[in-house]
């Protein structure tokens, strides 16, 4: 069987199977494929089909009573060669397609718009969305809700919600960009400092962190929500700036010694800094790297870019929390965000010097 991308499978499943069932009952509804899943982001492959993949979508209605049972009775056992029946994966919180052995246990999720988005985000995204809500929401979550596809919007609710989430307001975008530049500023001299101390492994680890931060920065500059680590490289590769940066970033990762590693990163910084100037968000800044005070390390001094965009900004939750068990649970992500945004204070005396030493 030739692989059919999951988003196209879902679209056809709706158009050819689910829509006729609902229209025969005069159901007013909206339908989409949003949320979790590589197919929502457009990164699925044959490998993706082993769990939580197949003829599936969300159907949003005002009155869900009886629709789950209706679909169980009327959906076909297969669609385009794919089973529409889903069974549990033993010992895992996932499901897989399986031959139907009775009533179809389908993967059409019946939901209320406000409850579904509220559970996914931790808030109902009615515009205007507050700064606190934006900063408490991981970019992976925003990508999951603004990618995928809407197949029908009879309720007239999905498209406005997705439009509201499509991208940050300009002031929040500046704050998130500043937070990403700030992450680079915090570690850019450490590639050289670790290497000079004889710790090439530590230098390589810092370089890898900086490569990731540059990739995320480029996505944010392109108004794309960065996905989590599994798909970060795939998303970055689709950016217009990627061809100009990929050799430098891969060179930094592959370099056996810190001076070569640092040189590749410096070239990448200068490319990204020049691109920042093209955005016109701040007055032009010198894109050239320079020494780090009196020490022989090449840095961009990325804090200049953070301060020009939004002085004092620390960015959004996934710029200072890096655990899926937090970022994947909106109540935890929001609690973490509250802990930072409610206590934004100046660093203790000497803290900046210790951080950058």
C-alpha positions, -999 to +999 in steps of 0.1 A: +000+000+000+014+034-009+017+056+021-010+083+024-001+113+047-023+112+077-037+147+072-049+138+037-063+105+050-083+124+077-096+149+051-108+122+028-122+102+057-143+132+067-154+141+032-163+106+020-175+089+052-180+111+083-197+140+066-224+119+049-233+102+082-237+135+100-255+152+072-281+125+071-289+134+107-288+171+100-260+176+126-245+211+127-208+205+134-172+215+127-145+189+118-107+191+119-075+172+126-056+192+153-035+185+183-011+156+190+004+136+162+032+139+136+006+140+108-008+172+122+026+189+118+031+172+084+060+151+095+045+116+095+058+087+075+052+050+073+069+047+107+042+068+122+014+043+115+022+020+144+002+040+170-024+068+172-025+071+134-052+063+109-087+075+099-092+099+127-103+135+133-122+157+158-159+165+153-170+195+173-207+199+182-229+217+206-249+186+216-227+155+215-253+130+228-255+099+208-230+108+181-202+084+193-226+055+192-240+066+158-205+066+143-197+032+159-228+018+141-224+035+107-187+038+100-173+012+077-147-013+091-121+000+067-114+031+047-088+032+018-074-001+032-070+013+068-090-002+096-113+024+113-112+003+146-086+012+172-074-011+200-053-003+230-016-009+229-009-032+259+010-013+286+010+020+267-012+050+266-017+047+229-040+030+204-034+012+172-055+002+142-068-034+145-094-055+127-129-048+140-141-076+164-175-061+172-188-025+173-162-001+158-141+017+184-134+046+161-110+075+165-135+103+157-133+125+188-166+142+197-160+174+215-172+209+225-150+236+211-145+256+243-139+225+264-115+209+240-093+240+235-096+248+272-082+214+281-055+216+255-043+251+264-054+256+300-076+286+288-103+293+263-086+313+235-111+341+231-094+372+217-077+392+229-055+365+244-036+379+274+002+382+275+002+358+304-016+331+284+007+335+254+038+332+276+025+302+295+018+282+263+046+261+248+053+266+211+048+229+205+012+233+217+006+264+195+020+245+165-003+216+172-034+239+172-025+260+142-012+232+119-033+203+107-065+212+089-101+223+093-123+203+070-157+219+078-167+247+102-204+246+104-203+261+139-182+290+127-159+286+157-127+268+146-114+293+120-117+323+144-100+304+172-072+293+149-068+328+136-065+341+171-037+316+178-020+319+144+008+341+157+019+362+187+009+399+189+039+420+180+048+430+215+047+393+227+067+383+196+094+408+205+094+394+241+097+358+229+124+367+204+143+386+232+140+355+254+156+334+227+184+358+221+189+359+259+194+321+260+222+325+234+238+353+254+239+332+285+261+305+270+279+318+239+313+323+256+313+288+272+322+269+240+356+285+243+359+285+281+352+248+283+376+240+255+403+261+269+400+243+302+406+210+283+369+199+284+361+193+247+331+172+256+317+200+277+324+225+249+306+202+224+275+200+248+273+238+250+277+241+213+248+216+207+226+237+231+235+268+212+228+252+178+193+242+191+187+278+203+198+293+170+174+269+151+145+279+174+154+315+170+153+312+132+118+296+134+106+324+157+120+350+134+101+334+105+069+334+125+068+297+129+061+280+162+092+258+170+082+221+175+097+200+202+131+183+196+119+153+175+108+176+147+129+207+153+154+198+126+127+189+101+109+223+107+142+242+105+151+226+072+120+241+056+130+277+064+144+299+036+174+307+058+183+270+064+206+266+034+228+295+046+231+281+081+231+243+079+268+239+070+278+261+100+255+244+124+265+209+114+301+220+114+298+232+149+283+198+160+310+178+142+340+199+151+367+179+171+382+210+187+368+241+203+383+268+180+367+251+149+335+247+168+335+284+179+343+295+143+313+277+129+290+292+155+304+327+149+296+324+112+261+312+121+256+341+146+266+367+120+241+352+095+213+353+120+222+388+132+221+401+097+187+385+092+175+401+124+184+435+109+164+427+078+132+422+100+133+459+109+121+452+145+149+473+160+174+498+147+202+480+129+227+463+152+263+454+144+261+418+132+298+411+136+312+388+163+338+402+187+359+391+217+344+384+251+358+411+272+396+404+276+392+367+269+400+351+236+365+338+227+344+349+198+309+359+207+281+380+192+271+395+225+236+384+218+222+403+248+224+434+226+197+420+204+175+409+234+178+444+250+170+461+217+138+440+213+125+440+248+147+450+277+146+426+307+124+400+288+129+363+298+106+350+271+080+321+273+077+290+293+096+266+270+125+290+270+132+282+306+115+248+311+127+218+292+106+189+304+079+172+284+062+162+317+058+200+324+053+214+289+029+186+279+006+194+309-010+229+306-016+231+343+020+225+350+033+248+323+010+276+335+021+271+371+058+274+360+050+305+340+033+321+370+063+313+391+085+334+368+063+362+355+050+370+390+085+373+404+104+390+377+132+407+397+166+420+389+195+395+394+211+395+428+243+415+430+271+397+412+247+372+396+253+384+360+291+381+364+288+346+378+265+335+351+288+347+323+322+339+339 
